[in-house]
């Protein structure tokens, strides 16, 4: 099974093995749903056809979810390589994400074609899963 975002097959297989399906939920209740967009930044989006379709879909979902719920944008900021990063992503991909995810690198900047709004939540993911909420996108 190939995930449309090009998430490595071993990670997709792990999720499917754990939940018996790729999607966690069969239905979504709009009154108790938020859209949380994680790591769609200038380090991970390559602007190929699949990425362009994904960005368009995320913008459409954000616009829809704002009617009844909320939208949160999560960006990365790493001061050191996370402990299991290379084991999960492979050494090359982990290094690429780490290089982009610190010192105001491209991994810390939301992809410019996304459409956050002032009422949306913006959070910065720090190192080992800690979060810092910021006021500005």
Secondary structure, 3 states (H helix, E strand, C coil): CCCCCCCCHHHHHHHHHHHCCCCCCCCCCHHHCEEEEECCECCCCCCCHHHHHHHHHHHHHHHHHCCCCEEEEEEEECCCCCCCHHHHHCHHHHHHHHHHCCCCCHHHCECCCCCCCCCCEEEEEECCCEEEEECCC
